[in-house]
């Protein structure tokens, strides 16, 4: 990594001045588009993974391009920084004794990423697979007749081997820990039997961004440690009996477990780049059109990066995804600025951390530099560099999010000689979704997925810059038409405001868009409520923080999903929400 930073530093130091690299002009040109993409998708920027030196160099470049065009910078000299939690590790003060014997962190035990950090010294109870459910195939109640209040609960990972998937909804470690906590357990110890995992080692400590703390300690321990606690049985015997009988097994545990959990979050700085071109009509200049695109990508790829080649560690250049979108935003913004602006003000936004879950755009909508309620339209560019001349088609999403958008687009498309494949839905897997959730009309411009998507082969030489210029000129015309309207576009809801649930685990839905980026550890914020769905009919409002469902706590989106998986159609539940300074109980029919 040190060598990468040095080479990047040398690369930046010996570049000619940015003004010499990119000639500013009133027209969108193929050469300028190619120049922007070539820089952003260069080897030296190392794939622009959010928070890295390469991503920050990209942000510097984008800000400089805004300056050269005369765009006024917003936020802190054009940068809007935010924190991205990228990992978690066990602190040096983690400790554990089992039956009085000290255990070694990382070798004998590890906390889970969602573990609480309260110390606990308590006896241990064995709760089998930690199940407590009833399903069409039967029921399994490991906690019936078992008093675990104030105790550690020792739970086996996994489930009986069942190809039917009968146990799939109940086997996640978070689900099992929630069940234990619901029964009064003060802490959870997970151990893997040899049928589940032949290696005797703790679960690796892996951070998942949406997970929040359980508020009780949750640890993974080795079988060797568990044997100290079991009176007259061993883990393998208990696992085999549970698999064979498919019903709870009781056994006694001896001794206390004393533990202290320390988790240290690792984070990087994400950075949105923001600028504004003030409107030239005094009546309309306090209304806005936002042109946005994300500039981050997958870095060097590898496992858990989002790469479609997860076994390959190499620069993922991200030329189409999404250096192309950023280049179009720069060039359209430059054209608007050098021509003296438009009637309404135009905001240019380059988002960071889109690939991590729309973190940059969600941060902007939560911390807007202007009044978002006065936004006439948000245009999102994501992968606009592979225009296919043989089809002459541009995909445009969000066309149903405002009255009159379809007609406006058709007129501009006819003028540009483009075939438009229009989709009315406002939600989509890119940054415009964050604005749609705020009741802002959106348009999503996209030239299509290709074989190089999320691979190291998405390089600058493979883009169709002439086609990208056609797309950029077309969007300029669309923006011009929107900004000169006497009346602002009127938002209309068009489709759900979150990704539809596809898992068979969920028999019901509330009809909300949860804040998946939150890691506050307390409750789950509701980003949007869909009219006519159970949450809306029960009185839930955007901005509510769900604290509990049916009397059981909810901390983060994973706990929310696990709670939701327990409910049945037609069931009436209570939901406790925090609304500003008030706690409100809602009754919701599913």
CORKA-V519206 format. One record per run of one state. SS is the DSSP state (H for helix, E for strand, L for the rest). FROM is the first residue (numbers start at 1). TO is the last residue. If there is no record, write none. Layout:
((SS FROM TO) (SS FROM TO))
This chain:
((L 1 1) (H 2 13) (L 14 17) (H 18 21) (L 22 29) (H 30 40) (L 41 42) (H 43 45) (L 46 48) (E 49 49) (L 50 52) (H 53 68) (L 69 71) (E 72 73) (L 74 75) (E 76 76) (L 77 78) (E 79 90) (L 91 94) (E 95 98) (L 99 100) (E 101 102) (L 103 104) (E 105 105) (L 106 108) (E 109 111) (L 112 119) (E 120 126) (L 127 131) (E 132 135) (L 136 137) (E 138 141) (L 142 151) (E 152 156) (L 157 167) (H 168 170) (L 171 172) (H 173 182) (L 183 186) (E 187 191) (L 192 210) (E 211 211) (L 212 216) (E 217 221) (L 222 222) (H 223 229) (E 230 230) (L 231 234) (H 235 245) (L 246 252) (E 253 253) (L 254 255) (E 256 260) (L 261 262) (E 263 277) (L 278 287) (E 288 294) (L 295 296) (E 297 297) (L 298 300) (E 301 301) (L 302 312) (E 313 313) (L 314 318) (H 319 338) (L 339 344) (E 345 351) (L 352 358) (H 359 366) (L 367 371) (H 372 374) (E 375 381) (L 382 392) (E 393 397) (L 398 401) (E 402 402) (L 403 404) (H 405 416) (L 417 418) (E 419 423) (L 424 431) (H 432 436) (L 437 441) (E 442 446) (L 447 459) (H 460 462) (L 463 464) (H 465 483) (L 484 490) (E 491 491) (L 492 511) (E 512 514) (L 515 522) (E 523 529) (L 530 533) (H 534 537) (L 538 544) (E 545 549) (L 550 551) (E 552 553) (L 554 554) (E 555 556) (H 557 564) (L 565 571) (E 572 579) (L 580 581) (E 582 589) (L 590 590))
